Amino acid sequence: MLQLSPFDLVVLVYYGPLFAVIGLLNKILTVAPKVPPAISAAIGAFLWVPQALHLFVAGVLSLAARLVVAPVVGLSL
C-alpha cells in the first residue's frame, strides 16, 4: 500500500497545480496551429514567468525557514 508522508502531501499540494497547468498547456499546444519560431519563443518565455514566480515563492520560504532554523540547530548563515 502507498503511504504518503506529510512532506509528500505538501509537495503534492504545492507543485500539483503547476504541473496540472503545464500538462494542460502541453495538450493545448498539440492542437494549436503552427506559428513562426519567434512567436513560439515568445510564448515559451511568457509561459516561463508563472513557473519562475512559483519557484520564487518556494525559494523565499526556504530562505525564511533557514534563517529561523539556523540559530536553533547551530548552522552558520
Biotite code that builds the C-alpha atoms (Angstrom):
import biotite.structure as struc

atoms = struc.array([
    struc.Atom([0.000, 0.000, 0.000], chain_id="A", res_id=1, res_name="MET", atom_name="CA", element="C"),
    struc.Atom([1.199, 3.501, -0.816], chain_id="A", res_id=2, res_name="LEU", atom_name="CA", element="C"),
    struc.Atom([1.997, 5.643, 2.202], chain_id="A", res_id=3, res_name="GLN", atom_name="CA", element="C"),
    struc.Atom([2.489, 9.378, 1.911], chain_id="A", res_id=4, res_name="LEU", atom_name="CA", element="C"),
    struc.Atom([4.383, 11.392, 4.463], chain_id="A", res_id=5, res_name="SER", atom_name="CA", element="C"),
    struc.Atom([3.248, 14.894, 5.430], chain_id="A", res_id=6, res_name="PRO", atom_name="CA", element="C"),
    struc.Atom([6.135, 16.226, 3.315], chain_id="A", res_id=7, res_name="PHE", atom_name="CA", element="C"),
    struc.Atom([4.869, 14.277, 0.290], chain_id="A", res_id=8, res_name="ASP", atom_name="CA", element="C"),
    struc.Atom([1.458, 15.870, 0.725], chain_id="A", res_id=9, res_name="LEU", atom_name="CA", element="C"),
    struc.Atom([2.933, 19.366, 0.991], chain_id="A", res_id=10, res_name="VAL", atom_name="CA", element="C"),
    struc.Atom([4.926, 18.817, -2.205], chain_id="A", res_id=11, res_name="VAL", atom_name="CA", element="C"),
    struc.Atom([1.827, 17.473, -3.977], chain_id="A", res_id=12, res_name="LEU", atom_name="CA", element="C"),
    struc.Atom([-0.302, 20.420, -2.890], chain_id="A", res_id=13, res_name="VAL", atom_name="CA", element="C"),
    struc.Atom([2.420, 22.937, -3.789], chain_id="A", res_id=14, res_name="TYR", atom_name="CA", element="C"),
    struc.Atom([3.556, 21.540, -7.149], chain_id="A", res_id=15, res_name="TYR", atom_name="CA", element="C"),
    struc.Atom([0.359, 19.776, -8.240], chain_id="A", res_id=16, res_name="GLY", atom_name="CA", element="C"),
    struc.Atom([-1.364, 22.857, -9.673], chain_id="A", res_id=17, res_name="PRO", atom_name="CA", element="C"),
    struc.Atom([1.797, 23.927, -11.503], chain_id="A", res_id=18, res_name="LEU", atom_name="CA", element="C"),
    struc.Atom([2.189, 20.554, -13.201], chain_id="A", res_id=19, res_name="PHE", atom_name="CA", element="C"),
    struc.Atom([-1.548, 20.409, -13.956], chain_id="A", res_id=20, res_name="ALA", atom_name="CA", element="C"),
    struc.Atom([-1.298, 23.740, -15.782], chain_id="A", res_id=21, res_name="VAL", atom_name="CA", element="C"),
    struc.Atom([1.838, 22.601, -17.634], chain_id="A", res_id=22, res_name="ILE", atom_name="CA", element="C"),
    struc.Atom([0.100, 19.385, -18.687], chain_id="A", res_id=23, res_name="GLY", atom_name="CA", element="C"),
    struc.Atom([-2.986, 21.273, -19.852], chain_id="A", res_id=24, res_name="LEU", atom_name="CA", element="C"),
    struc.Atom([-0.889, 23.717, -21.887], chain_id="A", res_id=25, res_name="LEU", atom_name="CA", element="C"),
    struc.Atom([1.007, 20.822, -23.479], chain_id="A", res_id=26, res_name="ASN", atom_name="CA", element="C"),
    struc.Atom([-2.295, 19.273, -24.581], chain_id="A", res_id=27, res_name="LYS", atom_name="CA", element="C"),
    struc.Atom([-3.492, 22.596, -25.985], chain_id="A", res_id=28, res_name="ILE", atom_name="CA", element="C"),
    struc.Atom([-0.240, 23.123, -27.875], chain_id="A", res_id=29, res_name="LEU", atom_name="CA", element="C"),
    struc.Atom([-0.589, 19.756, -29.642], chain_id="A", res_id=30, res_name="THR", atom_name="CA", element="C"),
    struc.Atom([-3.706, 21.041, -31.441], chain_id="A", res_id=31, res_name="VAL", atom_name="CA", element="C"),
    struc.Atom([-2.570, 24.652, -31.853], chain_id="A", res_id=32, res_name="ALA", atom_name="CA", element="C"),
    struc.Atom([-1.672, 25.836, -35.345], chain_id="A", res_id=33, res_name="PRO", atom_name="CA", element="C"),
    struc.Atom([1.965, 26.194, -36.386], chain_id="A", res_id=34, res_name="LYS", atom_name="CA", element="C"),
    struc.Atom([3.480, 29.568, -35.576], chain_id="A", res_id=35, res_name="VAL", atom_name="CA", element="C"),
    struc.Atom([6.767, 31.190, -36.597], chain_id="A", res_id=36, res_name="PRO", atom_name="CA", element="C"),
    struc.Atom([9.776, 30.341, -34.394], chain_id="A", res_id=37, res_name="PRO", atom_name="CA", element="C"),
    struc.Atom([9.929, 33.866, -32.939], chain_id="A", res_id=38, res_name="ALA", atom_name="CA", element="C"),
    struc.Atom([6.300, 33.652, -31.808], chain_id="A", res_id=39, res_name="ILE", atom_name="CA", element="C"),
    struc.Atom([6.917, 30.187, -30.380], chain_id="A", res_id=40, res_name="SER", atom_name="CA", element="C"),
    struc.Atom([9.890, 31.521, -28.419], chain_id="A", res_id=41, res_name="ALA", atom_name="CA", element="C"),
    struc.Atom([7.815, 34.436, -27.117], chain_id="A", res_id=42, res_name="ALA", atom_name="CA", element="C"),
    struc.Atom([5.075, 32.052, -25.961], chain_id="A", res_id=43, res_name="ILE", atom_name="CA", element="C"),
    struc.Atom([7.710, 29.929, -24.220], chain_id="A", res_id=44, res_name="GLY", atom_name="CA", element="C"),
    struc.Atom([9.168, 32.956, -22.452], chain_id="A", res_id=45, res_name="ALA", atom_name="CA", element="C"),
    struc.Atom([5.703, 34.086, -21.390], chain_id="A", res_id=46, res_name="PHE", atom_name="CA", element="C"),
    struc.Atom([4.830, 30.641, -20.013], chain_id="A", res_id=47, res_name="LEU", atom_name="CA", element="C"),
    struc.Atom([8.124, 30.523, -18.116], chain_id="A", res_id=48, res_name="TRP", atom_name="CA", element="C"),
    struc.Atom([7.108, 33.506, -15.956], chain_id="A", res_id=49, res_name="VAL", atom_name="CA", element="C"),
    struc.Atom([4.407, 31.733, -13.850], chain_id="A", res_id=50, res_name="PRO", atom_name="CA", element="C"),
    struc.Atom([6.777, 28.824, -13.247], chain_id="A", res_id=51, res_name="GLN", atom_name="CA", element="C"),
    struc.Atom([9.559, 31.157, -12.150], chain_id="A", res_id=52, res_name="ALA", atom_name="CA", element="C"),
    struc.Atom([7.211, 33.014, -9.799], chain_id="A", res_id=53, res_name="LEU", atom_name="CA", element="C"),
    struc.Atom([6.013, 29.703, -8.367], chain_id="A", res_id=54, res_name="HIS", atom_name="CA", element="C"),
    struc.Atom([9.573, 28.578, -7.681], chain_id="A", res_id=55, res_name="LEU", atom_name="CA", element="C"),
    struc.Atom([10.489, 32.027, -6.321], chain_id="A", res_id=56, res_name="PHE", atom_name="CA", element="C"),
    struc.Atom([7.904, 31.545, -3.573], chain_id="A", res_id=57, res_name="VAL", atom_name="CA", element="C"),
    struc.Atom([9.479, 28.185, -2.683], chain_id="A", res_id=58, res_name="ALA", atom_name="CA", element="C"),
    struc.Atom([12.901, 29.838, -2.531], chain_id="A", res_id=59, res_name="GLY", atom_name="CA", element="C"),
    struc.Atom([11.698, 32.642, -0.270], chain_id="A", res_id=60, res_name="VAL", atom_name="CA", element="C"),
    struc.Atom([10.007, 30.149, 2.071], chain_id="A", res_id=61, res_name="LEU", atom_name="CA", element="C"),
    struc.Atom([13.167, 28.045, 2.129], chain_id="A", res_id=62, res_name="SER", atom_name="CA", element="C"),
    struc.Atom([15.332, 31.066, 2.914], chain_id="A", res_id=63, res_name="LEU", atom_name="CA", element="C"),
    struc.Atom([12.974, 32.190, 5.670], chain_id="A", res_id=64, res_name="ALA", atom_name="CA", element="C"),
    struc.Atom([12.990, 28.704, 7.190], chain_id="A", res_id=65, res_name="ALA", atom_name="CA", element="C"),
    struc.Atom([16.785, 28.588, 7.022], chain_id="A", res_id=66, res_name="ARG", atom_name="CA", element="C"),
    struc.Atom([17.098, 31.951, 8.780], chain_id="A", res_id=67, res_name="LEU", atom_name="CA", element="C"),
    struc.Atom([14.737, 30.832, 11.534], chain_id="A", res_id=68, res_name="VAL", atom_name="CA", element="C"),
    struc.Atom([16.187, 27.339, 11.990], chain_id="A", res_id=69, res_name="VAL", atom_name="CA", element="C"),
    struc.Atom([19.898, 28.135, 11.583], chain_id="A", res_id=70, res_name="ALA", atom_name="CA", element="C"),
    struc.Atom([20.463, 29.654, 15.040], chain_id="A", res_id=71, res_name="PRO", atom_name="CA", element="C"),
    struc.Atom([18.450, 26.902, 16.713], chain_id="A", res_id=72, res_name="VAL", atom_name="CA", element="C"),
    struc.Atom([20.353, 23.957, 15.243], chain_id="A", res_id=73, res_name="VAL", atom_name="CA", element="C"),
    struc.Atom([23.731, 25.663, 15.058], chain_id="A", res_id=74, res_name="GLY", atom_name="CA", element="C"),
    struc.Atom([24.034, 26.190, 11.312], chain_id="A", res_id=75, res_name="LEU", atom_name="CA", element="C"),
    struc.Atom([26.072, 29.069, 10.015], chain_id="A", res_id=76, res_name="SER", atom_name="CA", element="C"),
    struc.Atom([24.388, 31.565, 7.733], chain_id="A", res_id=77, res_name="LEU", atom_name="CA", element="C"),
])
